[in-house]
C-alpha cells in the first residue's frame, strides 16, 4: 500500500531522478485509486516540476483529467507522454480519449500505431499480450483477444491476466467462461475500477441485475476506467434502473 511505497521512496534517495519519480508517481496512482484525486494531482505535479515531461506523471494527469470529464486535457497529457515513450497502454488510452472526444480520425490513426507496434513487439519477442488482449477485445477481433489473453494468462496467471481473459471471453460471447475468470480477477479485492466494469457487464449478461448494478456503480465512481467504458457503464446502469 501507500506506506510500503512511501518507504521505498524514502529508500530511493540518491538514485537517478527518474527512478525516484517513478516511485512517487506510483504513490500518486494509489491515492487516485483510493479516490483522493487532489492528493494524486499534487503528487504528479511535483514529479513534473522535478523531471519536466516525466512520462508516468503525464499519464497520471491524463487519467485524472479523464475522470473529471476533461477529454481535451487528457489527450494533451497522453500526447505529451506518448511523444516521449509511445507504449501501447498509453497509446490506447490516448486513442480512447480521442474517440470519446469525437476525434475519430485521430483515434483511428492512434490505433493504427498500436497495431504497428503489435507487429514490432512480436517480431522482437517482447510480450505485451495483456495490453493487446484488451485492445483487441475493445477495438478489434474477439477471437484474437481470447488467444492473446490465454497467452498472457499462461505466462503470468495473475488478477490482471484473469481480468483480460474474462473480458476477451465476454466479447467472444462465452459468458459462462467469462464469469469464471471474472470471479478470479476480483477475488483478491484489487481496487481496479476496470475489473468492476468488466465484471459488472458480465453479471448483466448473466441476468444478475443487483450484482451488475453494484459493480458498475463502483466502476463509474473510480478513476482508472476509459471514457468509452464509462459511457457504456452509464448506459448499462440506466437500462438496469428501468
Secondary structure, DSSP 8 states (H G I E B T S, - for coil): -HHHHHHHHHHTTTS-HHHHHHHHHHHHHHHHHHT-HHHHHHHHHHHHHHSTT-HHHHHHHHHHHHHTT-HHHHHHHHHHHHHH---HHHHHHHHHHHHHTT-HHHHHHHHHHHHHHHHHHHHTT---HHHHHHHHHHHS-HHHHHHHHHHHHHH--SHHHHHHHHHHHHHTT-HHHHHHHHHHHHTT----HHHHHHHHHHHHHTT-HHHHHHHHHHHHHSSSS-HHHHHHHHHHHHHHT-
